[in-house]
């Protein structure tokens, strides 16, 4: 293992890489070169054509994130966004397919298998069936990734790197997109929610400016004027409360899963730093596990002591705060493995394929392949 610092590493808590080697190729994920396919356990899903507890949809999207499509479907069916279920967030800068689930009781029309119920230049939503199985993480197997590279002369170099990454494994870091790559602050928002620091939460959400934002967004934050028709929907709603001096409802503006997203981003930041400590002590072991912090999960708590102290907390205070928010914690392996990696040339492109189990991040693999040539 070597220490390496990508520009976002310090923000997100990533420290180690497997090798100094990297591809001399500038890579920035986009819907044209980064393809993601969600894989589910179809034996559990047990799709059928007649109506059942949940309607199951296959969403094919380009250039928009998962929550964008969820809001579009909520508007279409006149239901709350919270009633649109999915197994994981897929990045905006990708061409991805994933499953959505809607409780059939809120659907007042018959929908047939194979029917396309929503379509635009950004997404396509097709009915794939119905199921009685509740959509939980138990359904999710992982994701299959395909990376397209213009320079086919890198084929042998890519194969050698893939072989090394596959045989030795990688640190099971939470990747850059978990923290945001334009406004890399989801963990900070989570931190303020955990602490109950409403003032800092509001300032970070609405008014903090990040250099990769659009000029339009920066201007809105400086002028403290947001439009509900812009992408800054939460900021616009928040400003209404600020102007009415009714800040007690600020966090209620967020969907439950968005608040959970922020809190879990903070836990991911703490985990990444705890993983760094683990690696410095033990190296990257194949059977090691550390808890992602929660009220009931304390495995590997000793690796958290320094980072929690830096956050001006202690383990007991943090566990108590997480317990009040319903966060129990969960075990996470310290090593991630590439499954079925391959590299080949097709249609004038170098294609890199691999699979990852659920909870593992392709951006960690891309960081290893491209190092400073990778722009998340």
N, C-alpha and C positions, 0 to 999 in steps of 0.2 A: 504494500500500500504506500502511496505517496500523498503528500499534502498538495492540494491544488486549489486555486482560487479563481473561479469564474466571477465576473462582475456581480452576479446575484448570490454568490455562495454565502457571503457574510450575512446578507439579509435573511437567508433561509436556513442557515445553520449547516450547510454542507461543507465538509472539510477534506475528505479523502477521495482519491481516485485509485484505480487499480494499476494503471500504467501511464508512463509519460507519452506513449505513442498516440498519434491522432491523425485524422485525415486532413490533408491540405485542400479543404473544400468548404466554402461558406454555406452554412445551412440555416435557413429560417423556416420553421414549419408553416405550411399553408394548405388549403384544401386541395391544391394541385400536387403536393409532394408528400403529404402525411395522411395516411388512410388508417382508420381505426374501425375494427369490427368487434362489437360486444359478443361474448360467448356465454350462453346460459345452459343450464342443465335441463335439456328438453324432456328427460325422463321424469323430472319433478314437475316441470311446467304442464305437461299433459294437455297440450292444446286440443281443442275440439271446435266443431263448427256451430253447435247450438249454444244459445246464450247460457252463461254461467256467472259466477260471482264477479269476475273481472273481464273487461274487454282488453285484449292484448293488441298493441299497435307496434309496427316496425317503423322507426323514424330514420330516414336517410337525410342528413343535413350537411350543408357546406357553408362555412364562414359565419355561423351563428352558434351560440352556446346552447346547452341543454335547457336552461331556464327560459331562454327566449322562446323556444318551441313550446315549452310547457305553458307559458302565458298565452301564446297564440291559440292553443287547443282549449285552454280554460275559457277564453273569449268565445270560441266557436261553440262550445257545448254549454256556455253560460253556467259554469261551475267555478268553484274556488280553485286557485292554482294549487293549493295543498292537496286537492283530490286527484291531481295528476301525479302518479307515482313512477319512479324510475330507479334503476339500480346503481347508477353512477353518473357523475358529471363528465361530459365529453367536451373537449376544448373547442373554442371558437375557431382556432387556426388549424382546422382539420376537415377532412371529409369522413364523416363517421356514421355508423349505423348502430342503433341501440333500441331497446324495448321500452315502451311506455305502457302503463296500466291504469285503467280508469274503472272505478267501481260501477258495475253495470246498473246499479239501482238509480244512478243519477243520469243515465242515458235513456231518453224517451223515444228513441227511434231504433228500428232494426237495422243493423249493419252486417253486411255479408263478408265472409272471408274473401280476401283478394281485392276488396273495394278500397280505392284511394279516396280518403276523406278530406285531405287537405294537401295543397300543392302550391308551391311558389318557386321562384328562382333560387331560394335559400333552403327549402326543405320539401320533403315528400313523405306523407304519412299514410301507411297502408294497414288495413285490418288483417291480422294473421290468425285470429281465432279468439277463443275464450278459455278461461281457466278458473278453477276453484281454488288454486294454490295462491296463498297470500304472497305478494311480491316482496320478499326479504332478501338479504344478502346471501342466504342459503342457495338461492337460484343462480347466483353469479359464479361462473367459473373463472373468468378473466377476460383479457382482450387480445386480439390479434392485430399486429401493427405491420404496416407496409410503408417503407421510406423510399422515395424515388430520388435518385441522384443523376445529374446530367453527365458527369464525367465517368464513362464506362471503363477508363483506363485504371480506375481504382479497385477493380474487382478483386484481384489477388490480395491487395492490402486490406480490404474490408474482410475478406474471408479469414485472414490471419488474426485480425483484431477480434472478430466474432468468436473464433476458436478459443482465444485467450480469455475473453469475458465469460464464455460458457463454462470453461473448465474450472475457473477460479471463483466465479460468482462476483457480485457487486454489493456494496453497502445498500441496505434496503431503505434508503432515504425517501422521505416524501419529496416529490419533485417540485420544480419552480412554479408550475401552474397551481399548486395547492395554495400558494401565497399571493398569486397574482403576478403577471409579468408586465403589465402596464402600470397599474397602481399596486405595487407589491407590499400590501398592508393588511391583508385579510387576517393575519395572525395578530397584528396590533389591535384591530377591531375586536378580535376574540379576547385578547388580554384585557381590554377595558370592560368587556361584558362580564368576564370572570370576576374582575375586581369590583364591579358595580360603579365604575367611574364614568358616569353619564356625560359629563362635560368633555372629557378627553375623547370619548366615543364619537360625539357629535362633531367635534373639531376635526377628527381624523377622517370621518366618513365624508363630510361635506366640504371642508375647506383646505385640507392638506393638498398640496400640488406636487405632482411627480413629473419628472422630465420627459417621460415617454407618452404622456397624455397629449391629446389633440389641443391645438390652440383654442378651439371653441370651449372645450371642457375647462381649460385653465382660466379662460376669461370668465366663465360662469362662476367658478369658485372665488375668483378675486372680487367680482362684482356682487357675489352672493345672490344671483338671480338664476333660477333653474326653470326649465320648461318641462311640463309633464310629457310633452311629445318628444323630448330628447331621450337619450339613453340613460340620463341621470334621474331616473324616476324616483328613487328613494331620496335623493338629495332634494328634489322638488317638493316632495311630501313633507320632508323634515323642515324645510324653510317655512312652510305654512305654520308649523307648530312654533318655530323660533319666533316668527313675527307675532304670533298670538301669546307668546311666553307660556306655552303649554308643553313644556319639555318632558313631563312625566309620561307622556304617551310615545316618546321617541322610539324606544325599542319595539313597541307594539306595531310599528309600521312594517317591520320586517316579517316576512314569512318565517314560520317556525324553523323550517329547514335551512333558511339563509342564516339565521342566528346560530343554528347548530354548525353550519359551514364555517362561520367565523371562529367559533369556540374550538372546533376541531383543528382549524389551521393553527391556532395557538398551541394546541397540544402537539401538533406535528412539528412545530418549531422546537418545542422542548424536547421531543423525542429525537430529532436530528442531532441536537447537541448532546443528549445522553448517549446516542449511538457513537458519536465521536469519542466520548470518554471510554465507552466499552472497547472500541477498536484500539485505542491507545494502550489499554490494559491487556486485552486478550488477542488482538488481531481479529480478522473477519472469520469467525467460526461458522460452520454450516448448521450447527444445531442450537445456536444461541438465540435467546428470546428476551425482549424487554417489554414491559408494559408501556403502552401509551397511557399516560396518567389518567386516573379516575378515582372515584371514592373507594372502590373495592379492589383495584388492581395495583399491587405493590411490588411485583416481581422486577428486580433491577432498580429499585428505588435509589440505591446508593449512587448510581450513575447520574442521578438528577440533582444531587445536592448542590453542586457548584453553580449550575445554570439557574436553578430556582433561587439561590441566594443572590445572584446577579439581578434577578427580576424583583428583588426586595420582597420575597415571599419565603415561607418555609413549607416543607412537604405537607405538614398537617393542615396548615391554612389553605393550601391549594386543594388538597383532597376534600376538605370540608366545603369549600366554595364550589367545587365540581359536583359534589354530592347534592348540593342545593339546586343545581341546574340539571340534575338527572343524568350526569355523566358517570358511568361506572368504570370506564377504562377497558382496555382489551390488550391481549398479548400480540406482539408483532415480532416476526423473525428479524434477525439482524442482517441476514444475507438474502439477496434476491438472485434468482436464476433465470437466464434466458432459456426458453423452451423452443425447440424446433427452429433454430436460426438457420437462415440460408441467404445466399447472395447469388444473383444471376442477372443476366442482361436480357431485357425484353423491350421491344419497341423503341430501341435506341436509348433506353434508360437503364441505369444500374439499380436493381431492385433489392432492397434489404428487408427481409421478413423475419419476424420473431413473435413469440407469444409470451405473455406475462400473466401470472396468477393474479387474482383480484387484490386490489390494494397496492399493487406495485406500479411504478411510474416509468413510462417510456422516456421521459425527459432525463432520467438518470442514465439511461443507456445512450441517449444522444449526446449528453455531456461527456461521456467516456469516448465516444466515437470522434467527436469534432472538437472538443475542448473549447478554446477561445474562439473558434470559428463557428460556434453554435450561438444563434440569437433566438432565445425563447420568444 
